[in-house]
Amino acid sequence: MVGILVVTHGNFGVELVKSAELIVGEQKNCKAIGLFPGNTIEEFKLNILNEAKSLDEGDGVLIFADLYGGTPFNSVVLNMNEFEQANVSIECIIGVNLPMILEAFSSRSFLQLEELKAQCLNVGLESIKDLKQQLSNYKY
């Protein structure tokens, strides 16, 4: 089963995982890490590496980050060589949302890492809608 690691600013990732678990039930082999004031980049980077290692059961780890260019994302980038040296296969999606996490939880036991990444990307993009456009055929 693919491991899931969510890296975000503050409690966003922790609460995102809790929200997903409220819908689909408690998950194993999943962790969320938040960056908080006072954390150093080096500490955060090391925390990500250690969690990814612990989550990898041989099928790899799908990492979700909240913001392109943000410190959680940059910390994943800075760990790319370390992931390779530790023989941890990772994929990373930036711009995490709840439908992506739900899809990851629902599909990670039967999809390979790269397939899961592609599926979560698709679900995440498809889940973003304009309410008025969706309701354009209805009177409200």
N, C-alpha and C positions, 0 to 999 in steps of 0.2 A: 504494500500500500504506500502511495506517495505521501510523504510528510508535508504538512502545511505550516509555513512560518509567515506571520503578518508583522511587518515592521512599520511603525507610524510615529508621528508626533503625538506625544501625550497618550491618553487612554483610548484614543480612537480605535486602534486595532483590537485591544482587549474587549471593548464594548461591542465592536463589530462581530467578533467571534461569539460573545455571549448572546447577541441577538440571533445569530445563525443557529446556535445551539438551542435557543428557545423554540425555533421552528422545526429543526430536524433531530434534536436530541444531542446529548453530550458526545463529544468527539475525542478519540484517542489520537495520539501522534500529531498534535496540533499545538502551536504556541504563538502567542502574540507578545511582542516586545515594544514598549513605548520609550521614546526619547523625552527626557524631562530636563528642566533647567538644572544645571550643575553636573549633568552627565558629560563626560568628555567623549569626543569622537572615537578615541582609541578604546575606551571602555565599551562603548556601544558597538563598535566594530567587532570586538572580541566576543561580546555577548551574542551577536548574530552568528558568528562562526561556530561558537560552542553549541548553540541551539540547533543550528543546521546539522551539525555532526550527530547530535543526539536524536534528531528526528529522522535521519536517513536509515531506513531499514533495508536498504539495497535497491529501492525503487526510485530514489532521488527525493528532492525537496522542491516544492513549488513555493516560491517566496512572493508575497504580495507587499508592495510598498505604496504609500499614500500619495506621494508627490514627486514628479520628475524633477530632479535637481535638488531635492531636499536632502537633509542629512541622513535620514534612513535609507533612501535610495543610494546616496553617495557611499554610505557604509557598505552596502551590498557590492557596489562596484569595486571598492577598495579591497574587498575580500575575494575577488574572482580568482586570483592566483592561489590563495589559501584553500579555497574550495577544491581546486584542482589538485593541489598537493595532498589534501586529506582524502582524495578520491570520493568527494561528495558531488554528485550530479545535481545541479540546480538549474531552474528556470525562474525568471522573475517577471512579474507583471506590475506595471506602475499605474496607479489610478484606481486602487481597489474600491469595490462597492459590494453591498450585501448580496446581490444576485451572483456575483463571481464566487464569493465564499460559499454560498449555498450549493452552487454547481460543483465546486471543488470537493466539498464534503460528500455530495451525492455520487460523484463519478470517480473518485480517486482510487477506489478498490479494484476497478476493472479497466481503467485507461492507463496507458504509459504516460510518463512525465510530459513529453512534448505534446501528446494528444490532449492531455488534460489542460495544458497551458493554452492550446488553441481553442479548446471548448470554452474555457473560462473567459478568454478574450472575447469570443463571439457573444457569449451570454451577457457579459458586461456591457458591450457596445449596444446590443439589442435591447437592453433593459432601460436605456435612456430614452425617454419619450417626452414629447410636448403634449401636455394635457389637452389644450384646446384643439390641437390637430387630431388627437385621438377621439375627441368627442364631436368632431365636426359634422358627423352624420346624425347626431342626436340633438334634440332640443333639451336645454337645461334651464 
